[in-house]
Amino acid sequence: FRDIGAGNIKCYSLKDDINYNPITYKSGCIFVTYSSLVARNKNKTRFEQLLDWLGSEFDGPILFDESHKAKNLSNDGKSGSKIGQNVYNL
């Protein structure tokens, strides 16, 4: 982000949070891998953790790199890979 003049935006990763705790960051950027969108522990999925953080009033961009990893997604979002379905639902 620094290279594009946005070095003031904080960046976070969920990979080290093995307990899937509520995300407490009020703003910033969260990096999430496609495989983590379907990861789960005994109580929650990463997808649910991310949705909780975004909230129902979220108004901002969601960017996907290497979107071919959300493969086999149908237009209605009801069939395809679990990753594809979660990308559609975001």
Buried (B, 14 or more C-beta within 10 A) or exposed (E): EEEEEEEEEEEBEBEEBEEBEEBEEEEEBBEBBBEBBBBEEEEBBBBEBBBEBBEEEEEEEEEEEEEEBBEEBEEEEEEBBEBBBBBBEB
